[in-house]
């Protein structure tokens, strides 16, 4: 009797200990299995059976091209299964002296600068062809040879001014319509909000397409397509989560999100212009700058739309303009200093996600402020605003296409 | 939580999804951004130094930089480009019962990776492990016996430009043999001249372009050319008259390294720029004779241009008098060949260039220099 009760008393303590040990075992078991698999892979090397003596697959991506008075420099990134060795470099079908920095084989995913003391011709095309030790060739075309802008305080300042001109100024101009837009009725409000959604829809398509294009140019190791999808989804979901902290955003909060989304897009746009500078392809005529400005004025109108029922302080407008337009300046600088297609693709993808978030929120705001719910989305004024937004952006985008 | 749509979205759900997606994109994007920024720093330092110079390209010495970088490992290749010029394979000589010379050559087909320009490896098919194959040299009227063993991975043959029986032609059904087999080609050496041999297995283009070719020179027998005995003797290897001459074997070839049916490397005797980096030494007072053959695939025509001099040309080498006199450029179609004769005796010593006048070939490796000197010390 005594014994039985002792056992009964001991049980409650033994139970959880055994349970946790079992859980620990179930944690160890799969880890041990993995360990065994690795040991087997290393010891047996089953992959050797797939080896057929063929040379390893090689890929090489050109990320940057710098033309200066002492020749051409290209930044290349290696891909493929093994480190690859650059044996010779042709320029315009001629073997040319070159220096590689750092020298030696280029590891998977690593980069190297190739310096060619080549007497390139201003305004003409040149072709660089890199020959590896296996005889594989990788060609890069310089469509129009012009000296790459040298970076100094003056050039950075003038680039910054250009950024202000194409990013900040038009947004500010758009916001100056604010007083005129106040006092619009329900239909006017619907129209303006739908206009915002329309312009954002254009930016979404534009940013996504460009992100995929740049992703295609980047080294395979970055898996551009997946990167664009994931970055866009991440920024969309994170911004949704942040934006919904205190319920659906409206008023200033919504305006801020619109400004942020547009700002991220302008960052990508700035990167593109900066990269054009870096590539020496900057035929940025005044019509192009004017095009960007007209294009971006709509963005200012869109940002002020949710604020029409409030009366925010002037500094808030300034801050919003800075948030939406300022990134263009930063993008220009980054783009001209450290351009690589995968980073531009990433920035544009993040921008696309942000824009999608704003579109969702503005549409939700439209439904709420209108009072008719989802009916308002299909009202003639809404459709008219949507169409006008897309059409205006499409039309002005024609001005900026090179 | 607010509701906007048929389902409820929680903030936590969005955050979780967002973090997952962000993690994925970070993994995708994590290349060697550290390495890149290091290079960038280097580059920026360089660049700021350049900006002090003129904004437009000055270029200066850059025009002299058109050459391959580095050196070919000739020990690994197993043949030296300098020696390819003067190495003749005269076979083993014996007498037939009727007193005629029997000349026996032995060749092997071997798969071998060779370095055709510094750092560029080419998976070649070779005769005796070298490209071009040995320069076979016989005398007009010799009985020739060529023992060919195929140690390679593909069927191969030896097709000789010359006169022989159909059975000895080196085409499918007549001396084309499988890996591991052996065949003996037998015929008389005629006509005299500068010929070539190559593999005639199919696909023909691939077998030639892979490196299976070589010079096949038949020297004239002076006894058969009584009216031009002296000239014939000067051509005949081993005579004192011939020893006066500086003779070079040159096979113009090209290599398609990336299988796009265009050559990435052009050369004479295989290695790009070999005689540019190590000029061919010639003594000023002694005449020069070049046995030149064109085996370049993919480009129909090749050429030879000599700087600061003119030469006589013997088309196919089958005549003892020039077929072209005093020219500084000859063109040769695929498989065309001939003998060039010239002298620098009235020139000042120095470096004299030779190259094809297709600039493309010159710039992709086929060019060289003669280093004309008073006498070899």
HADDOCK unambig.tbl for C-alpha pairs under 7 A between the chains (distance, minus, plus):
assign (segid A and resid 68 and name CA) (segid B and resid 57 and name CA) 6.53 0.50 0.50
assign (segid A and resid 69 and name CA) (segid B and resid 55 and name CA) 6.70 0.50 0.50
assign (segid A and resid 69 and name CA) (segid B and resid 56 and name CA) 5.79 0.50 0.50
assign (segid A and resid 69 and name CA) (segid B and resid 57 and name CA) 3.75 0.50 0.50
assign (segid A and resid 69 and name CA) (segid B and resid 58 and name CA) 5.81 0.50 0.50
assign (segid A and resid 69 and name CA) (segid B and resid 59 and name CA) 6.53 0.50 0.50
assign (segid A and resid 70 and name CA) (segid B and resid 57 and name CA) 6.68 0.50 0.50
assign (segid A and resid 70 and name CA) (segid B and resid 59 and name CA) 6.24 0.50 0.50
assign (segid A and resid 87 and name CA) (segid B and resid 118 and name CA) 6.62 0.50 0.50
assign (segid A and resid 87 and name CA) (segid B and resid 119 and name CA) 4.61 0.50 0.50
assign (segid A and resid 87 and name CA) (segid B and resid 120 and name CA) 5.70 0.50 0.50
assign (segid A and resid 88 and name CA) (segid B and resid 68 and name CA) 6.39 0.50 0.50
assign (segid A and resid 88 and name CA) (segid B and resid 69 and name CA) 6.62 0.50 0.50
assign (segid A and resid 93 and name CA) (segid B and resid 360 and name CA) 6.57 0.50 0.50
assign (segid A and resid 93 and name CA) (segid B and resid 363 and name CA) 6.93 0.50 0.50
assign (segid A and resid 93 and name CA) (segid B and resid 364 and name CA) 6.61 0.50 0.50
assign (segid A and resid 94 and name CA) (segid B and resid 66 and name CA) 6.72 0.50 0.50
assign (segid A and resid 94 and name CA) (segid B and resid 360 and name CA) 6.95 0.50 0.50
assign (segid A and resid 94 and name CA) (segid B and resid 363 and name CA) 4.39 0.50 0.50
assign (segid A and resid 94 and name CA) (segid B and resid 364 and name CA) 5.04 0.50 0.50
assign (segid A and resid 95 and name CA) (segid B and resid 66 and name CA) 5.72 0.50 0.50
assign (segid A and resid 95 and name CA) (segid B and resid 67 and name CA) 5.25 0.50 0.50
assign (segid A and resid 95 and name CA) (segid B and resid 68 and name CA) 5.42 0.50 0.50
assign (segid A and resid 95 and name CA) (segid B and resid 363 and name CA) 6.10 0.50 0.50
assign (segid A and resid 95 and name CA) (segid B and resid 364 and name CA) 5.54 0.50 0.50
assign (segid A and resid 96 and name CA) (segid B and resid 65 and name CA) 5.88 0.50 0.50
assign (segid A and resid 96 and name CA) (segid B and resid 66 and name CA) 4.38 0.50 0.50
assign (segid A and resid 96 and name CA) (segid B and resid 67 and name CA) 5.04 0.50 0.50
assign (segid A and resid 96 and name CA) (segid B and resid 68 and name CA) 5.99 0.50 0.50
assign (segid A and resid 97 and name CA) (segid B and resid 65 and name CA) 5.23 0.50 0.50
assign (segid A and resid 97 and name CA) (segid B and resid 66 and name CA) 6.07 0.50 0.50
assign (segid A and resid 97 and name CA) (segid B and resid 67 and name CA) 5.77 0.50 0.50
assign (segid A and resid 97 and name CA) (segid B and resid 68 and name CA) 6.13 0.50 0.50
assign (segid A and resid 97 and name CA) (segid B and resid 69 and name CA) 5.66 0.50 0.50
assign (segid A and resid 109 and name CA) (segid B and resid 31 and name CA) 5.91 0.50 0.50
assign (segid A and resid 109 and name CA) (segid B and resid 32 and name CA) 6.14 0.50 0.50
assign (segid A and resid 110 and name CA) (segid B and resid 32 and name CA) 5.73 0.50 0.50
assign (segid A and resid 110 and name CA) (segid B and resid 35 and name CA) 6.74 0.50 0.50
assign (segid A and resid 111 and name CA) (segid B and resid 35 and name CA) 6.95 0.50 0.50
assign (segid A and resid 111 and name CA) (segid B and resid 36 and name CA) 6.18 0.50 0.50
assign (segid A and resid 117 and name CA) (segid B and resid 62 and name CA) 5.43 0.50 0.50
assign (segid A and resid 118 and name CA) (segid B and resid 62 and name CA) 5.73 0.50 0.50
assign (segid A and resid 119 and name CA) (segid B and resid 59 and name CA) 5.19 0.50 0.50
assign (segid A and resid 119 and name CA) (segid B and resid 62 and name CA) 5.95 0.50 0.50
assign (segid A and resid 119 and name CA) (segid B and resid 63 and name CA) 6.72 0.50 0.50
assign (segid A and resid 132 and name CA) (segid B and resid 120 and name CA) 6.55 0.50 0.50
assign (segid A and resid 133 and name CA) (segid B and resid 119 and name CA) 5.22 0.50 0.50
assign (segid A and resid 133 and name CA) (segid B and resid 120 and name CA) 4.19 0.50 0.50
assign (segid A and resid 133 and name CA) (segid B and resid 121 and name CA) 5.55 0.50 0.50
assign (segid A and resid 134 and name CA) (segid B and resid 120 and name CA) 6.09 0.50 0.50
assign (segid A and resid 134 and name CA) (segid B and resid 121 and name CA) 5.52 0.50 0.50
assign (segid A and resid 134 and name CA) (segid B and resid 122 and name CA) 6.93 0.50 0.50
assign (segid A and resid 135 and name CA) (segid B and resid 120 and name CA) 5.82 0.50 0.50
assign (segid A and resid 135 and name CA) (segid B and resid 121 and name CA) 6.54 0.50 0.50
assign (segid A and resid 135 and name CA) (segid B and resid 122 and name CA) 6.91 0.50 0.50
assign (segid A and resid 135 and name CA) (segid B and resid 257 and name CA) 4.46 0.50 0.50
assign (segid A and resid 135 and name CA) (segid B and resid 258 and name CA) 5.66 0.50 0.50
assign (segid A and resid 136 and name CA) (segid B and resid 257 and name CA) 6.42 0.50 0.50
assign (segid A and resid 136 and name CA) (segid B and resid 258 and name CA) 5.01 0.50 0.50
assign (segid A and resid 137 and name CA) (segid B and resid 258 and name CA) 6.51 0.50 0.50
assign (segid A and resid 150 and name CA) (segid B and resid 51 and name CA) 6.43 0.50 0.50
assign (segid A and resid 222 and name CA) (segid B and resid 28 and name CA) 5.28 0.50 0.50
assign (segid A and resid 222 and name CA) (segid B and resid 29 and name CA) 5.33 0.50 0.50
assign (segid A and resid 222 and name CA) (segid B and resid 31 and name CA) 6.83 0.50 0.50
assign (segid A and resid 223 and name CA) (segid B and resid 28 and name CA) 6.16 0.50 0.50
assign (segid A and resid 227 and name CA) (segid B and resid 25 and name CA) 4.92 0.50 0.50
assign (segid A and resid 227 and name CA) (segid B and resid 28 and name CA) 5.74 0.50 0.50
assign (segid A and resid 227 and name CA) (segid B and resid 29 and name CA) 6.82 0.50 0.50
assign (segid A and resid 230 and name CA) (segid B and resid 21 and name CA) 5.04 0.50 0.50
assign (segid A and resid 230 and name CA) (segid B and resid 22 and name CA) 6.48 0.50 0.50
assign (segid A and resid 230 and name CA) (segid B and resid 24 and name CA) 6.34 0.50 0.50
assign (segid A and resid 230 and name CA) (segid B and resid 25 and name CA) 5.27 0.50 0.50
assign (segid A and resid 231 and name CA) (segid B and resid 21 and name CA) 6.60 0.50 0.50
assign (segid A and resid 231 and name CA) (segid B and resid 22 and name CA) 5.94 0.50 0.50
assign (segid A and resid 231 and name CA) (segid B and resid 25 and name CA) 5.34 0.50 0.50
assign (segid A and resid 233 and name CA) (segid B and resid 18 and name CA) 6.86 0.50 0.50
assign (segid A and resid 233 and name CA) (segid B and resid 21 and name CA) 6.23 0.50 0.50
assign (segid A and resid 234 and name CA) (segid B and resid 18 and name CA) 4.27 0.50 0.50
assign (segid A and resid 234 and name CA) (segid B and resid 19 and name CA) 6.58 0.50 0.50
assign (segid A and resid 234 and name CA) (segid B and resid 21 and name CA) 4.69 0.50 0.50
assign (segid A and resid 234 and name CA) (segid B and resid 22 and name CA) 4.85 0.50 0.50
assign (segid A and resid 235 and name CA) (segid B and resid 18 and name CA) 6.76 0.50 0.50
assign (segid A and resid 237 and name CA) (segid B and resid 14 and name CA) 5.28 0.50 0.50
assign (segid A and resid 237 and name CA) (segid B and resid 15 and name CA) 6.52 0.50 0.50
assign (segid A and resid 237 and name CA) (segid B and resid 17 and name CA) 6.50 0.50 0.50
assign (segid A and resid 237 and name CA) (segid B and resid 18 and name CA) 4.72 0.50 0.50
assign (segid A and resid 238 and name CA) (segid B and resid 14 and name CA) 6.53 0.50 0.50
assign (segid A and resid 238 and name CA) (segid B and resid 15 and name CA) 5.62 0.50 0.50
assign (segid A and resid 238 and name CA) (segid B and resid 18 and name CA) 4.93 0.50 0.50
assign (segid A and resid 240 and name CA) (segid B and resid 14 and name CA) 6.91 0.50 0.50
assign (segid A and resid 241 and name CA) (segid B and resid 11 and name CA) 5.03 0.50 0.50
assign (segid A and resid 241 and name CA) (segid B and resid 14 and name CA) 5.33 0.50 0.50
assign (segid A and resid 241 and name CA) (segid B and resid 15 and name CA) 5.68 0.50 0.50
assign (segid A and resid 244 and name CA) (segid B and resid 11 and name CA) 6.87 0.50 0.50
assign (segid A and resid 247 and name CA) (segid B and resid 1 and name CA) 6.88 0.50 0.50
assign (segid A and resid 247 and name CA) (segid B and resid 2 and name CA) 5.83 0.50 0.50
assign (segid A and resid 248 and name CA) (segid B and resid 2 and name CA) 6.87 0.50 0.50
